[in-house]
Amino acid sequence: MPKTRMEPLINEKEYFIEKVTIDNIPDLRDKTGEQFLNSLEEAVNDCRKFIAEGFSLTSYWADPDVGMEFILKKKKA
């Protein structure tokens, strides 16, 4: 079953970086895709929380072997 998780904060020289990931482990009982959509919705909600804290969604990608990852950055003051 897909799991949504937030990676630990990455502290780079000029930016704070947050990553929200959905694992690419299918739920074989989910014949409709509803569980995947629930995981995607959870990831989007997590991204919205970071955006409310001043982060910007800078990129996202999907890989059939890894899953989906959303990358958010916030410039240091």
Secondary structure, 3 states (H helix, E strand, C coil): CCCEEECCCEECCCEEEEEEEEECCCCCCCCCCHHHHHHHHHHHHHHHHHHHCCCEEEEEEEECCCEEEEEEEEECC
